[in-house]
Amino acid sequence: RLRFTFAAEGTDLGVFGALAPARAGGLELDLPTTVMILEEVARGWGALGVLLAGHLASSRGVARAGVAERWLPVLTRGETLAVAIAEPGVTGVASPAGRSS
């Protein structure tokens, strides 16, 4: 399990749903704005920036692949961090997000 304080704070700010549609609880930001967020996160912690970039790219793929109803809400809330999701038409792995108390 991944444990980092950013999970709770990032969830509160909506960062995990930056590219997700508003109907799924996302911020529905454009790509340039999302990249600026990623740059700031990566400036503080490079590995977290890479993890968040993978999560956002995967979330965007989920939204476009038609499996959004099942996965997008948990991805947007940061309950599951995605590198990719394993579903018909979508390949990869999802893992639960660990949170520090």
VMD Tcl script that builds the backbone (N, CA, C; Angstrom):
set m [mol new atoms 303]
animate dup $m
set s [atomselect $m all]
$s set {name element resname resid chain x y z} {
  {N N ARG 1 A 0.831 -1.185 0.000}
  {CA C ARG 1 A 0.000 0.000 0.000}
  {C C ARG 1 A 0.877 1.250 0.000}
  {N N LEU 2 A 0.441 2.225 -0.747}
  {CA C LEU 2 A 1.129 3.504 -0.745}
  {C C LEU 2 A 0.605 4.339 0.405}
  {N N ARG 3 A 1.503 4.946 1.124}
  {CA C ARG 3 A 1.079 5.779 2.244}
  {C C ARG 3 A 1.729 7.149 2.095}
  {N N PHE 4 A 0.902 8.149 1.926}
  {CA C PHE 4 A 1.404 9.507 1.872}
  {C C PHE 4 A 0.278 10.481 2.184}
  {N N THR 5 A 0.639 11.559 2.812}
  {CA C THR 5 A -0.338 12.555 3.240}
  {C C THR 5 A -1.058 13.183 2.064}
  {N N PHE 6 A -0.388 13.267 0.920}
  {CA C PHE 6 A -0.986 13.914 -0.243}
  {C C PHE 6 A -2.290 13.253 -0.662}
  {N N ALA 7 A -2.451 11.962 -0.381}
  {CA C ALA 7 A -3.678 11.268 -0.786}
  {C C ALA 7 A -4.898 11.964 -0.213}
  {N N ALA 8 A -4.886 12.263 1.060}
  {CA C ALA 8 A -6.027 12.932 1.685}
  {C C ALA 8 A -6.155 14.372 1.201}
  {N N GLU 9 A -5.049 15.079 1.151}
  {CA C GLU 9 A -5.091 16.473 0.720}
  {C C GLU 9 A -5.431 16.585 -0.760}
  {N N GLY 10 A -4.868 15.710 -1.570}
  {CA C GLY 10 A -5.160 15.723 -3.003}
  {C C GLY 10 A -6.609 15.399 -3.291}
  {N N THR 11 A -7.177 14.527 -2.480}
  {CA C THR 11 A -8.593 14.198 -2.632}
  {C C THR 11 A -9.451 15.409 -2.310}
  {N N ASP 12 A -9.131 16.092 -1.233}
  {CA C ASP 12 A -9.892 17.290 -0.855}
  {C C ASP 12 A -9.848 18.358 -1.948}
  {N N LEU 13 A -8.708 18.469 -2.606}
  {CA C LEU 13 A -8.552 19.474 -3.665}
  {C C LEU 13 A -9.114 19.007 -5.005}
  {N N GLY 14 A -9.400 17.724 -5.137}
  {CA C GLY 14 A -9.931 17.202 -6.389}
  {C C GLY 14 A -8.873 16.849 -7.412}
  {N N VAL 15 A -7.614 16.817 -7.008}
  {CA C VAL 15 A -6.506 16.584 -7.940}
  {C C VAL 15 A -6.629 15.237 -8.657}
  {N N PHE 16 A -7.106 14.213 -7.955}
  {CA C PHE 16 A -7.198 12.893 -8.573}
  {C C PHE 16 A -8.251 12.839 -9.685}
  {N N GLY 17 A -9.132 13.821 -9.723}
  {CA C GLY 17 A -10.151 13.876 -10.764}
  {C C GLY 17 A -9.978 15.080 -11.675}
  {N N ALA 18 A -8.757 15.567 -11.807}
  {CA C ALA 18 A -8.517 16.779 -12.590}
  {C C ALA 18 A -9.031 16.670 -14.019}
  {N N LEU 19 A -8.877 15.510 -14.647}
  {CA C LEU 19 A -9.301 15.342 -16.041}
  {C C LEU 19 A -10.664 14.664 -16.174}
  {N N ALA 20 A -11.218 14.201 -15.070}
  {CA C ALA 20 A -12.496 13.490 -15.116}
  {C C ALA 20 A -13.640 14.462 -15.363}
  {N N PRO 21 A -14.680 13.985 -16.024}
  {CA C PRO 21 A -15.851 14.841 -16.254}
  {C C PRO 21 A -16.515 15.251 -14.939}
  {N N ALA 22 A -17.128 16.408 -14.928}
  {CA C ALA 22 A -17.798 16.912 -13.731}
  {C C ALA 22 A -18.909 15.970 -13.271}
  {N N ARG 23 A -19.579 15.295 -14.197}
  {CA C ARG 23 A -20.675 14.383 -13.838}
  {C C ARG 23 A -20.180 13.210 -12.991}
  {N N ALA 24 A -18.872 12.935 -13.046}
  {CA C ALA 24 A -18.285 11.853 -12.245}
  {C C ALA 24 A -17.568 12.397 -11.016}
  {N N GLY 25 A -17.766 13.680 -10.737}
  {CA C GLY 25 A -17.128 14.277 -9.574}
  {C C GLY 25 A -15.766 14.875 -9.855}
  {N N GLY 26 A -15.388 14.927 -11.137}
  {CA C GLY 26 A -14.084 15.468 -11.510}
  {C C GLY 26 A -14.096 16.969 -11.691}
  {N N LEU 27 A -12.931 17.518 -11.913}
  {CA C LEU 27 A -12.786 18.962 -12.132}
  {C C LEU 27 A -12.932 19.345 -13.596}
  {N N GLU 28 A -12.782 18.372 -14.481}
  {CA C GLU 28 A -12.897 18.585 -15.931}
  {C C GLU 28 A -11.986 19.727 -16.403}
  {N N LEU 29 A -10.727 19.687 -15.947}
  {CA C LEU 29 A -9.755 20.707 -16.333}
  {C C LEU 29 A -9.210 20.418 -17.726}
  {N N ASP 30 A -8.702 21.448 -18.370}
  {CA C ASP 30 A -8.044 21.244 -19.658}
  {C C ASP 30 A -6.629 20.712 -19.425}
  {N N LEU 31 A -5.996 20.221 -20.478}
  {CA C LEU 31 A -4.668 19.612 -20.335}
  {C C LEU 31 A -3.595 20.592 -19.856}
  {N N PRO 32 A -3.523 21.825 -20.393}
  {CA C PRO 32 A -2.484 22.737 -19.901}
  {C C PRO 32 A -2.587 23.020 -18.398}
  {N N THR 33 A -3.791 23.175 -17.883}
  {CA C THR 33 A -3.971 23.415 -16.456}
  {C C THR 33 A -3.556 22.192 -15.645}
  {N N THR 34 A -3.917 21.006 -16.130}
  {CA C THR 34 A -3.549 19.765 -15.455}
  {C C THR 34 A -2.036 19.596 -15.427}
  {N N VAL 35 A -1.376 19.926 -16.518}
  {CA C VAL 35 A 0.084 19.821 -16.571}
  {C C VAL 35 A 0.723 20.780 -15.569}
  {N N MET 36 A 0.152 21.967 -15.401}
  {CA C MET 36 A 0.695 22.896 -14.404}
  {C C MET 36 A 0.589 22.309 -12.995}
  {N N ILE 37 A -0.523 21.639 -12.704}
  {CA C ILE 37 A -0.676 20.982 -11.399}
  {C C ILE 37 A 0.372 19.884 -11.242}
  {N N LEU 38 A 0.533 19.069 -12.286}
  {CA C LEU 38 A 1.523 17.989 -12.237}
  {C C LEU 38 A 2.934 18.531 -12.033}
  {N N GLU 39 A 3.261 19.632 -12.693}
  {CA C GLU 39 A 4.585 20.235 -12.525}
  {C C GLU 39 A 4.823 20.649 -11.078}
  {N N GLU 40 A 3.821 21.242 -10.456}
  {CA C GLU 40 A 3.969 21.680 -9.068}
  {C C GLU 40 A 4.102 20.496 -8.117}
  {N N VAL 41 A 3.310 19.456 -8.338}
  {CA C VAL 41 A 3.417 18.263 -7.497}
  {C C VAL 41 A 4.798 17.638 -7.675}
  {N N ALA 42 A 5.235 17.489 -8.920}
  {CA C ALA 42 A 6.532 16.863 -9.206}
  {C C ALA 42 A 7.701 17.704 -8.685}
  {N N ARG 43 A 7.529 18.997 -8.643}
  {CA C ARG 43 A 8.587 19.860 -8.106}
  {C C ARG 43 A 8.841 19.528 -6.634}
  {N N GLY 44 A 7.784 19.207 -5.912}
  {CA C GLY 44 A 7.926 18.855 -4.504}
  {C C GLY 44 A 8.320 17.404 -4.280}
  {N N TRP 45 A 7.801 16.507 -5.125}
  {CA C TRP 45 A 8.059 15.071 -4.974}
  {C C TRP 45 A 7.912 14.438 -6.355}
  {N N GLY 46 A 9.032 14.197 -7.012}
  {CA C GLY 46 A 9.052 13.704 -8.390}
  {C C GLY 46 A 8.297 12.411 -8.592}
  {N N ALA 47 A 8.497 11.460 -7.700}
  {CA C ALA 47 A 7.830 10.164 -7.844}
  {C C ALA 47 A 6.317 10.303 -7.747}
  {N N LEU 48 A 5.846 11.167 -6.878}
  {CA C LEU 48 A 4.413 11.385 -6.748}
  {C C LEU 48 A 3.853 12.045 -8.006}
  {N N GLY 49 A 4.627 12.936 -8.599}
  {CA C GLY 49 A 4.198 13.559 -9.852}
  {C C GLY 49 A 4.016 12.529 -10.953}
  {N N VAL 50 A 4.928 11.571 -11.027}
  {CA C VAL 50 A 4.824 10.499 -12.032}
  {C C VAL 50 A 3.620 9.621 -11.733}
  {N N LEU 51 A 3.416 9.268 -10.479}
  {CA C LEU 51 A 2.273 8.456 -10.092}
  {C C LEU 51 A 0.960 9.164 -10.423}
  {N N LEU 52 A 0.876 10.440 -10.105}
  {CA C LEU 52 A -0.330 11.208 -10.391}
  {C C LEU 52 A -0.560 11.339 -11.893}
  {N N ALA 53 A 0.505 11.537 -12.660}
  {CA C ALA 53 A 0.363 11.632 -14.119}
  {C C ALA 53 A -0.193 10.329 -14.691}
  {N N GLY 54 A 0.325 9.199 -14.226}
  {CA C GLY 54 A -0.195 7.907 -14.679}
  {C C GLY 54 A -1.637 7.718 -14.286}
  {N N HIS 55 A -1.977 8.116 -13.064}
  {CA C HIS 55 A -3.352 8.006 -12.577}
  {C C HIS 55 A -4.297 8.849 -13.444}
  {N N LEU 56 A -3.905 10.081 -13.718}
  {CA C LEU 56 A -4.771 10.962 -14.510}
  {C C LEU 56 A -4.928 10.467 -15.943}
  {N N ALA 57 A -3.839 9.980 -16.530}
  {CA C ALA 57 A -3.928 9.442 -17.896}
  {C C ALA 57 A -4.840 8.218 -17.929}
  {N N SER 58 A -4.718 7.360 -16.935}
  {CA C SER 58 A -5.565 6.170 -16.861}
  {C C SER 58 A -7.024 6.545 -16.642}
  {N N SER 59 A -7.261 7.512 -15.772}
  {CA C SER 59 A -8.628 7.965 -15.509}
  {C C SER 59 A -9.268 8.522 -16.776}
  {N N ARG 60 A -8.478 9.259 -17.520}
  {CA C ARG 60 A -8.996 9.806 -18.782}
  {C C ARG 60 A -9.328 8.674 -19.750}
  {N N GLY 61 A -8.480 7.645 -19.807}
  {CA C GLY 61 A -8.756 6.485 -20.651}
  {C C GLY 61 A -10.009 5.752 -20.220}
  {N N VAL 62 A -10.208 5.636 -18.914}
  {CA C VAL 62 A -11.411 4.988 -18.392}
  {C C VAL 62 A -12.650 5.772 -18.812}
  {N N ALA 63 A -12.578 7.085 -18.703}
  {CA C ALA 63 A -13.722 7.921 -19.078}
  {C C ALA 63 A -14.073 7.747 -20.550}
  {N N ARG 64 A -13.075 7.543 -21.381}
  {CA C ARG 64 A -13.306 7.392 -22.821}
  {C C ARG 64 A -13.652 5.967 -23.233}
  {N N ALA 65 A -13.319 4.982 -22.379}
  {CA C ALA 65 A -13.498 3.577 -22.757}
  {C C ALA 65 A -14.894 3.041 -22.449}
  {N N GLY 66 A -15.720 3.819 -21.804}
  {CA C GLY 66 A -17.072 3.373 -21.538}
  {C C GLY 66 A -17.237 2.559 -20.274}
  {N N VAL 67 A -16.225 2.509 -19.421}
  {CA C VAL 67 A -16.351 1.814 -18.142}
  {C C VAL 67 A -16.354 2.831 -17.001}
  {N N ALA 68 A -16.672 4.062 -17.338}
  {CA C ALA 68 A -16.607 5.159 -16.373}
  {C C ALA 68 A -17.544 4.971 -15.192}
  {N N GLU 69 A -18.714 4.418 -15.397}
  {CA C GLU 69 A -19.679 4.289 -14.314}
  {C C GLU 69 A -19.125 3.446 -13.168}
  {N N ARG 70 A -18.361 2.432 -13.508}
  {CA C ARG 70 A -17.821 1.543 -12.478}
  {C C ARG 70 A -16.579 2.119 -11.807}
  {N N TRP 71 A -15.647 2.629 -12.587}
  {CA C TRP 71 A -14.337 2.995 -12.063}
  {C C TRP 71 A -14.126 4.476 -11.814}
  {N N LEU 72 A -14.694 5.321 -12.610}
  {CA C LEU 72 A -14.346 6.741 -12.531}
  {C C LEU 72 A -14.635 7.374 -11.167}
  {N N PRO 73 A -15.766 7.083 -10.525}
  {CA C PRO 73 A -15.993 7.707 -9.215}
  {C C PRO 73 A -14.915 7.365 -8.173}
  {N N VAL 74 A -14.481 6.117 -8.103}
  {CA C VAL 74 A -13.456 5.760 -7.114}
  {C C VAL 74 A -12.095 6.327 -7.490}
  {N N LEU 75 A -11.831 6.445 -8.781}
  {CA C LEU 75 A -10.578 7.061 -9.222}
  {C C LEU 75 A -10.582 8.553 -8.922}
  {N N THR 76 A -11.692 9.200 -9.193}
  {CA C THR 76 A -11.814 10.637 -8.974}
  {C C THR 76 A -11.672 10.994 -7.499}
  {N N ARG 77 A -12.215 10.159 -6.628}
  {CA C ARG 77 A -12.118 10.401 -5.185}
  {C C ARG 77 A -10.759 10.005 -4.621}
  {N N GLY 78 A -9.923 9.353 -5.409}
  {CA C GLY 78 A -8.610 8.932 -4.932}
  {C C GLY 78 A -8.655 7.684 -4.081}
  {N N GLU 79 A -9.769 6.957 -4.096}
  {CA C GLU 79 A -9.877 5.712 -3.334}
  {C C GLU 79 A -9.061 4.607 -3.976}
  {N N THR 80 A -8.876 4.701 -5.273}
  {CA C THR 80 A -8.054 3.774 -6.028}
  {C C THR 80 A -7.122 4.598 -6.900}
  {N N LEU 81 A -5.841 4.273 -6.836}
  {CA C LEU 81 A -4.877 4.913 -7.725}
  {C C LEU 81 A -4.676 3.994 -8.912}
  {N N ALA 82 A -4.716 4.547 -10.083}
  {CA C ALA 82 A -4.641 3.725 -11.289}
  {C C ALA 82 A -3.361 4.009 -12.054}
  {N N VAL 83 A -2.752 2.943 -12.494}
  {CA C VAL 83 A -1.734 3.060 -13.534}
  {C C VAL 83 A -2.447 2.734 -14.831}
  {N N ALA 84 A -3.367 1.823 -14.741}
  {CA C ALA 84 A -4.338 1.495 -15.783}
  {C C ALA 84 A -5.345 0.552 -15.133}
  {N N ILE 85 A -6.484 0.378 -15.761}
  {CA C ILE 85 A -7.539 -0.460 -15.209}
  {C C ILE 85 A -7.712 -1.684 -16.096}
  {N N ALA 86 A -7.912 -2.844 -15.477}
  {CA C ALA 86 A -8.132 -4.080 -16.237}
  {C C ALA 86 A -9.630 -4.286 -16.441}
  {N N GLU 87 A -10.095 -4.054 -17.615}
  {CA C GLU 87 A -11.483 -4.240 -18.030}
  {C C GLU 87 A -11.448 -4.602 -19.512}
  {N N PRO 88 A -12.506 -5.190 -20.027}
  {CA C PRO 88 A -12.527 -5.423 -21.472}
  {C C PRO 88 A -12.329 -4.103 -22.217}
  {N N GLY 89 A -11.366 -4.074 -23.081}
  {CA C GLY 89 A -11.068 -2.869 -23.845}
  {C C GLY 89 A -10.074 -1.934 -23.177}
  {N N VAL 90 A -9.760 -2.210 -21.904}
  {CA C VAL 90 A -8.785 -1.397 -21.165}
  {C C VAL 90 A -7.867 -2.386 -20.449}
  {N N THR 91 A -6.542 -2.147 -20.502}
  {CA C THR 91 A -5.616 -3.072 -19.864}
  {C C THR 91 A -4.794 -2.379 -18.807}
  {N N GLY 92 A -4.313 -3.128 -17.839}
  {CA C GLY 92 A -3.438 -2.586 -16.819}
  {C C GLY 92 A -3.822 -3.030 -15.424}
  {N N VAL 93 A -3.420 -2.254 -14.438}
  {CA C VAL 93 A -3.605 -2.640 -13.045}
  {C C VAL 93 A -4.113 -1.435 -12.251}
  {N N ALA 94 A -4.983 -1.685 -11.308}
  {CA C ALA 94 A -5.424 -0.667 -10.353}
  {C C ALA 94 A -5.066 -1.158 -8.973}
  {N N SER 95 A -4.717 -0.251 -8.083}
  {CA C SER 95 A -4.414 -0.676 -6.721}
  {C C SER 95 A -5.025 0.308 -5.740}
  {N N PRO 96 A -5.509 -0.203 -4.594}
  {CA C PRO 96 A -6.114 0.679 -3.600}
  {C C PRO 96 A -5.109 1.706 -3.102}
  {N N ALA 97 A -5.567 2.891 -2.859}
  {CA C ALA 97 A -4.702 3.939 -2.323}
  {C C ALA 97 A -4.641 3.818 -0.821}
  {N N GLY 98 A -3.438 3.704 -0.281}
  {CA C GLY 98 A -3.283 3.703 1.173}
  {C C GLY 98 A -3.222 5.127 1.667}
  {N N ARG 99 A -3.699 5.346 2.857}
  {CA C ARG 99 A -3.693 6.691 3.405}
  {C C ARG 99 A -3.046 6.684 4.780}
  {N N SER 100 A -2.273 7.695 5.046}
  {CA C SER 100 A -1.724 7.881 6.389}
  {C C SER 100 A -2.784 8.531 7.247}
  {N N SER 101 A -2.829 8.169 8.489}
  {CA C SER 101 A -3.805 8.797 9.395}
  {C C SER 101 A -3.239 10.049 9.990}
}
mol reanalyze $m
mol bondsrecalc $m
mol representation Tube
mol addrep $m
